Amino acid sequence: MSDVIDDVTIVGGGDAGLLTGLALRQLNPGLDVSVVDDFGREIPKVGKSTYVAVFGLLHDSLDIDEQRFVSEVKPVWKATVYFKDWCGYEPFHYPFDVADKFPDNDTPDAVETSYHFYENLYDSPDHRTKCEAIVEQSKSPWFYSVQNGGTFKYNNVAYHLNTDRFNTFLRDLCRERDVSLVNDEITAVDTDEGRIERVRSKSQSYESDLYVDASGFTRALKGQLDDEFVDFDLPLDTAYNVRVDHTLEDIVPATVVETGDHGWFWQIDTYDNRDRGYVFASDYVDDETALAEFVDEVDGDVDPEDVAKYEFTSGYYEHPWQENLVTIGNAVGFVEPLQSTGLTANLQAAMTLSNLLSGRGRVADDTVRADYNKWVRREWNSIYDFIAVHYRYGSGETAFWEDVTSIDVSDRVEHLEERFDTAGFDTSVDATRNESDVEDLLVFRPRNFYLIMRSMGATSEFYEDHDFDVSEAVRREEDEYYQSVSEDVADYYTIRELYKAVLETP
């Protein structure tokens, strides 16, 4: 069935709903977009962590002025995921400039350099990318350039966001850009033959050409339609969360993770506080024991009464766009948050939806729905694959860690593992590339997997069986390059300097 989309009703005024409204209006300026929610409810307090694509999505695709965003939202810049203690491995970073760790394949010394990285540099504290150096030196990505006479930013970073500030900013932006915010609570959904006919509150009905369910785990609209939910083989299903005080000087510009007995702990530093959490598998531990473990892990005095509990299921609906309903955000699915994919992936989905509508003249038919659903499935599975690798190469003595190392993975992961074993870090010819799985369109590419795998002890027969000579010239070139990186980052502003001096924040 074909529909011409002139108006959209989004149910849910959280980040996913507001971002979807902004994306739809940005690329479809003639579209009438409304977001319906009880805007008087308290905004969830969990700190938001993102990955590097968020910059282009917010500031290029949505045309949000960066200076204004920084002034009003007061983000913290995130340069890596820092695995402070993961399954007993030496601490390592997953940096957002991961490509800088890998040599160009078309250089004469590519194999020599990649072997040097494999053997000596992947865990070397003296060989950090700029993102890693930003974390090690507790810097922001902003710096003053004498040559260019101004303040500039190293762009391979992401954000940590305070949800109150971020959601308030998005609401203001929606009002400015003619996205209608309706303060109401949906209490009923009328359906007919797999379509949404209308949504209703106690006092009003809303009818639109297209509906978007952004109601989170409530799934107010999606729950009324039949669709298959694809479960991921991830046993983690519960999280504890609390905020503790910190100072700007204490901020770590990375999402810090450490393993626990039945899952893992996070630290997300925002401008206002330090967000601490424990993601665990309830099949392996009772709530009381997990809470005690979490409280013991958190620095400072934490009252267990202040700890919030969240429950979730990892997986996604097979058909995110079903007739005249698009489901987005946590309403369509969730993957436990180890690599902080949620907010950024939701925004990518919103932009993809908006692009598809714009490119088809706002005509929604079976073809556009199939294209969108295929894209969403590919993204979810790509994210799951990357998360699964962290557990596949994990270790531990508890039942949880013994079981999770045998987690299910796709053929793509098995191909990548085989490729790493037979060709090392070489990505010039990718064994997983085919018509249905184009690597350069996926969130996580082979080098992302390889870096995590090597940091967690994976070996490659290609390097182990061939003793490549590393020339003094290559060693010297690498040392000089990383030394220059360290010296450059030493001149970057700290978070405190940036906010207190450069941005003149009181």
Secondary structure, DSSP 4 states (H G I P E B T S, - for coil): --EE--EEEEE--SHHHHHHHHHHHHH-TT-EEEEEE-TTSPPP-PPEE--THHHIIIIIIS---HHHHHHHH--EEE-EEEEEESTTPPPEEEETTGGGGS--TTSTTHHHHHHHIIIIITT-TT---HHHHHHHTT--SEEEETTTTEEEE--S-EEEE-HHHHHHHHHHHHHHTT-EEEE----EEEEETTEEEEEE-SS-EE--SEEEE--GGG-TTGGGS---EEE-S----EEEEEEE---GGG--SEEEEEE-SSEEEEEEE-SS-EEEEEEE-TTTS-HHHHHHHHHHHSSS---GGG-EEEE---EEES-SEETTEEE-GGGTEE--STT--HHHHHHHHHHHHHHHHHHTTTEE-HHHHHHHHHHHHHHHHHHHHHHHHHHHT---SSHHHHHHTT----HHHHHHHHHHHHHTT--SS-TT-BTTB-GGGSSS-HHHHHHHHHHTT---HHHHSS-----HHHHHHHHHHHHHHHHHHHTSPPHHHIIIIIS---
